[in-house]
Amino acid sequence: MHDLLLIALYAALGAVAVGLAGLLALHALRRRSVAVSLAVLTAVAVGSVLAGTLSVAWAMLLNRHDLGVVTTVCAMAGVTATATALFLGRWVIGGHRALEQAARALGGVGATVGVDGGSGARSAGGHGPGDAAPAGANGRAGNGTATDAEPPGAGVSAAAGGFIEPTTPMPAELASLSRQLARTSENLAASRERERALEASRRELVAWISHDLRSPLAGLRAMAEALEDGIAEDPARYHRQIRGEVERLSGMVGDLFELSRIQAGSLALSPTRVSAYDLVSDAIAGADALAGERGVRLADEGVEQVPVEVDGKEMSRVLANLLVNAIHRTPADGTVAVAATRREDAVVLSVTDGCGGIPAQDLPRVFDTGWRGTDARTPPGGAGLGLAIVRGIVEAHQGRAAVRNVPGGCRFEVTLPAAH
């Protein structure tokens, strides 16, 4: 028993000494490759066994023959363990390198990412129009330097800054990080597409509003000058025209102000419990004069007495915008139908017109700011803000605005949470 305690003591002292040396080595090499750290760890494990053995032999508790056997076994184990550690380190480094090169493309354009040669890659990032093509097979990343340390044959191009998830075998932690980067790349690609669409809508809106402001202002100036010079044959008609243009411009400015509040998130709602029947009835009454002027019939297609909790003023504006849009797009002697129905826990308000339908490629843009659905420079419906305002107000109520084609026209649907 006494000998066993001495052996344990000497072995522990030898192992502690080697362990402290290993910690110092790891600290000194902390900025080096993980393969070096694994090799040090292996050397510490084998060295601890060898140090304990030598300590026991020094204390004359182990004969020379047994010491030679143990030393030889430890040496062979050390060589094998070190080789295994270096192989493991190379594998981890290979996965890290592939992931690092793929991640460089996340924010670059025309990048080339390195993965294990010949295994291929899976694209996880969207590419928008106008993005650069891959930079070629010169081994350089779009915003980096040549990857000389990569294994021969590595290199997969990733255009437009999209992340390409490497298929190189790698540890579970790196694989999880790779999947997360792939999801992030998809989100960034979708955000870029949304930003491009919004920027295009803004440019269209500025161009159209500039035109729509210049034309009436030029007309107002001409009519004002004619009245000042006394050459207007019918001053009363000029006054009516001036008033009409001013009202149209005032409405355009009001739409711009409303849209700016919606986009800034400062639209203040005062929800109250109201009946969908009352909302629809008031909207039809408000649009009746315009419908009569254009020869369009307004029809009740089934309006149920279902309660909704909404801001009555803002929701009336939604229905008014939809009705005005439908009346303008429906030819004379056509019909605009309005309905309100309950579907499970939601209330659906719909307006169906006789416009003949919307081209399929335009359906996703109908509620975009500035969309008008016509090539005319001065189409009916103002600056093209009415439907964008509809979507903004509906979404502020936690609802959804949608449009689809139906025989003879299209149907706009506003889905709102039902009041309980």
C-alpha positions, 0 to 999 in steps of 0.5 A: 500500500505504501508503494502504491501511494509513492507511485501515485505521488511521483506520477502526479508530480510528473503529470503536474509538471508536464501539465504546467509546461503544456499550459505555458506552451498553449498560452504562447501558441494561442494565436497559432493554428488549432492543429498546433494546439491539438498537437500540444494537447497530445504531447501533454497527455503522452508526456504526463504518462512518460513523466510519471513513469520516469519519476517512479523509475527515479524513485527506484520503484520500477526496474530498468526492463519495465522502464524500457518497455513503458518508455517504448510504448509511450513513444509509439503512443505519442507518435500515433496520437500526434499524427492523429491530432495533426490530421484532426487539426487539418480537418478542422482547419480545412472546414474553417478555411472553406467557411471563411472563404465562403463568408467573404462572399457574403458582403462582396461582389463577384467573389471566389470562395474556397471549398474542398475541391471537386465536391461542389457547393450549395448556393444559399444567397439570392442574386439580383439583377445587375450583379457582377459575374464571378471573378474567374478562376484566379483563386482570388476573392472579390475583396480579398487576396489569393488563397495560396494555403488552400488545397489544390483544386479548391475554389467555387465562385459566388456571384453578387455577394451570395453565401455559398454553403461549403459541402466540405466535411466539417465539425458540427459547430462549423456546420451549424455556423455555415447553415446560419450564414446561409440563412443570413445570406438569404435574408440579406438577398431578400432585403436587397431585392426589397430595397431595389424595388422600393428605390425603383418605386421612389424614383417612379413616384418622384418622376410622376409627381414632378410631372403631375405638379408641373402640369396643373401649376402651369395651367393655374399660372396661365388661367391666373394671367388670363384673368389678370389681363382681362382676356378670359371670355368666361371668368366663372369657368376659369374660377371653377377650373382653378378651384378644381386644380387646387383641390386635386393638388391638395388631395395629392399633398394630403396623400403624400403626408398620409403616406409619409406618416405610414412609412415613418410608423407615426400613424396614430390609430384610435380603434373602436368597435364598428360594424362592417355594414356601416363602414361599407354603407358609408363608403358607398354613399361617399362614392355614389356621386363619382360613380354616377358621373362616370356611369358606373353602378355600385352594387352590394354583393352581400354585406354582413353585420360583422363587427370589427375593431378599427379606426373608423376614419382610416378604414373609411379612407381605405374603402374610399380609395378602393372604390375610387380606384375601381370606379376609375378603372371600370368602363361606363355601364360597368359594375363595382361590387362591394362585399363584407363577409366573415371567414373564421376569425377574420372579416374580409372586405372586398371591392370587385371592379370591371377593369378587365384584369391586371397583367400577371407581372403587375400583380405583385406591384399593385400596392407599391408606392407610385404604381398606376397600372398604365403607361399614360403620363397622366392617368386617373387616380392622382399620384398613384398613392391610393393603394399604397396608403390602403396597404399601409393602413390595413397593415397598421391594423394587423390586417392584409391587403391583396388583389387577384384577377376574377372574370372581367376584372379584379378583386381587392380584398382587405382582411382584418381581425374580427372583433371578439 
